[in-house]
């Protein structure tokens, strides 16, 4: 996950709609079923999907809990890093 990418996608969601990102995730997930994809290509798609889902989670923190973008990003990354440490 890349914080600058998640931040940019969060701004995209704020200007547009969360559904655009969720539909993109669905499209990328469908692409992972192509049998001819190489492992490196699947890794890139997986990274994109994780960043997109990260942006959706940050958007939820902003809208549901009223956090600032900065606080929501920090909270999300702490949660991610906490789950990695376990």
C-alpha positions as a Markdown table, in Angstrom:
| # | Residue | x | y | z |
|---|---|---|---|---|
| 1 | Unk | 0.0 | 0.0 | 0.0 |
| 2 | Unk | 1.2 | 3.4 | -0.8 |
| 3 | Unk | -0.1 | 6.3 | 1.3 |
| 4 | Unk | 0.3 | 9.0 | -1.5 |
| 5 | Unk | -1.8 | 6.8 | -3.8 |
| 6 | Unk | -4.4 | 6.2 | -1.2 |
| 7 | Unk | -4.5 | 10.0 | -0.4 |
| 8 | Unk | -5.0 | 10.8 | -4.1 |
| 9 | Unk | -7.7 | 8.2 | -4.5 |
| 10 | Unk | -9.4 | 9.6 | -1.4 |
| 11 | Unk | -9.5 | 13.0 | -3.0 |
| 12 | Unk | -10.9 | 11.4 | -6.2 |
| 13 | Unk | -13.7 | 9.8 | -4.1 |
| 14 | Unk | -14.5 | 13.2 | -2.4 |
| 15 | Unk | -14.8 | 14.9 | -5.8 |
| 16 | Unk | -16.7 | 12.1 | -7.5 |
| 17 | Unk | -18.2 | 9.1 | -5.8 |
| 18 | Unk | -17.1 | 5.9 | -3.9 |
| 19 | Unk | -18.9 | 3.8 | -6.5 |
| 20 | Unk | -16.4 | 4.6 | -9.2 |
| 21 | Unk | -13.7 | 3.1 | -7.0 |
| 22 | Unk | -15.7 | 0.1 | -6.1 |
| 23 | Unk | -16.6 | -0.6 | -9.7 |
| 24 | Unk | -12.9 | -0.3 | -10.6 |
| 25 | Unk | -12.1 | -2.9 | -7.9 |
| 26 | Unk | -14.7 | -5.3 | -9.4 |
| 27 | Unk | -13.1 | -4.8 | -12.8 |
| 28 | Unk | -9.6 | -5.5 | -11.6 |
| 29 | Unk | -10.8 | -8.5 | -9.6 |
| 30 | Unk | -12.4 | -9.9 | -12.8 |
| 31 | Unk | -9.0 | -9.4 | -14.6 |
| 32 | Unk | -7.2 | -11.6 | -12.1 |
| 33 | Unk | -9.1 | -14.5 | -13.5 |
| 34 | Unk | -7.3 | -14.3 | -16.9 |
| 35 | Unk | -5.2 | -17.4 | -17.0 |
| 36 | Unk | -2.4 | -15.9 | -19.1 |
| 37 | Unk | -1.5 | -13.2 | -16.6 |
| 38 | Unk | 2.0 | -13.5 | -15.2 |
| 39 | Unk | 2.7 | -13.3 | -11.5 |
| 40 | Unk | 4.2 | -9.8 | -11.8 |
| 41 | Unk | 1.0 | -8.6 | -13.5 |
| 42 | Unk | -1.1 | -10.2 | -10.8 |
| 43 | Unk | 1.1 | -8.5 | -8.2 |
| 44 | Unk | 0.5 | -5.1 | -9.8 |
| 45 | Unk | -3.3 | -5.7 | -10.0 |
| 46 | Unk | -3.2 | -6.8 | -6.3 |
| 47 | Unk | -1.4 | -3.6 | -5.3 |
| 48 | Unk | -3.9 | -1.5 | -7.2 |
| 49 | Unk | -6.8 | -3.3 | -5.5 |
| 50 | Unk | -5.3 | -2.8 | -2.0 |
| 51 | Unk | -4.8 | 0.9 | -2.6 |
| 52 | Unk | -8.3 | 1.3 | -3.9 |
| 53 | Unk | -9.8 | -0.5 | -0.9 |
| 54 | Unk | -7.5 | 1.5 | 1.4 |
| 55 | Unk | -9.0 | 4.7 | -0.1 |
| 56 | Unk | -12.5 | 3.4 | 0.5 |
| 57 | Unk | -11.7 | 2.7 | 4.1 |
| 58 | Unk | -10.2 | 6.2 | 4.6 |
| 59 | Unk | -13.2 | 7.7 | 2.9 |
| 60 | Unk | -15.4 | 5.9 | 5.4 |
| 61 | Unk | -13.4 | 7.2 | 8.4 |
| 62 | Unk | -13.8 | 10.7 | 7.0 |
| 63 | Unk | -17.5 | 10.5 | 6.3 |
| 64 | Unk | -18.7 | 8.2 | 9.1 |
| 65 | Unk | -16.5 | 9.4 | 11.9 |
| 66 | Unk | -15.9 | 13.0 | 10.8 |
| 67 | Unk | -12.1 | 12.7 | 10.8 |
| 68 | Unk | -9.9 | 15.0 | 8.8 |
| 69 | Unk | -8.2 | 13.5 | 5.8 |
| 70 | Unk | -4.8 | 13.6 | 7.6 |
| 71 | Unk | -6.2 | 11.9 | 10.7 |
| 72 | Unk | -8.1 | 9.3 | 8.7 |
| 73 | Unk | -5.0 | 8.4 | 6.7 |
| 74 | Unk | -2.9 | 8.1 | 9.9 |
| 75 | Unk | -5.6 | 6.0 | 11.6 |
| 76 | Unk | -5.8 | 3.7 | 8.6 |
| 77 | Unk | -2.1 | 3.2 | 8.2 |
| 78 | Unk | -1.7 | 2.5 | 12.0 |
| 79 | Unk | -4.4 | -0.2 | 11.6 |
| 80 | Unk | -2.6 | -1.7 | 8.6 |
| 81 | Unk | 0.8 | -1.6 | 10.3 |
| 82 | Unk | -0.8 | -3.1 | 13.4 |
| 83 | Unk | -2.2 | -6.0 | 11.5 |
| 84 | Unk | 1.1 | -6.7 | 9.9 |
| 85 | Unk | 2.9 | -6.8 | 13.2 |
| 86 | Unk | 0.6 | -9.5 | 14.6 |
